[in-house]
Amino acid sequence: MTDTPHTNETLSTIFSRSSYRGLFADTPVPRHDLEIILRAGIAAPSGCNRQTPSFVAVDDPAKVARIKQIFKRPSCDTAPTFIMVFTREIPGIDGHNYNIEDFSAAVENMLLAIKSMGYESCWYQGGIRNCLDLLKAVVGMPDPYRLICLLPVGVAAEPTRVNTEKKAFGERAWFNEYPDDSAHK
């Protein structure tokens, strides 16, 4: 078996997806496509079914421009659309908050939907930490929602490349037990 088996369309999308930090074409993302992407996020698994993540797709040119003024990244300068991912802490029946797991699954679903529909994106989380409140205000999201991630969405204007700099399978995955090998410690 190869390192990236493409045995069906879903796996092909998974193995071809990579963070896109290039320029975007001057092509709008239709609302219908945005709705499908958001529905993919909503369809993600959720701890204790608390459904803690929420999403705002921003395609209004004035709001898109405001986001670009606040979050200055070359890869976002030409994005025609952004998806803002919000989360809330809602304890599950076991008292644990699963909001991190929930939004992570939702973002991955949306990234895969974005790729499968012919668009590109990049998961921005750490870089937005200094401007969370300003970005949140663009869409008027109230407390207790917390902005957790920003996804620029659009058609790539530059060639995309898959990150092939992944560690070897045997360095990150095993069968039945962790190998007794000092190289992995």
Helices and strands as residue ranges (DSSP letters): H 9-16, H 31-42, G 47-49, E 54-58, H 61-70, E 81-87, H 99-116, G 126-131, H 132-139, E 146-153, H 169-172, G 182-184
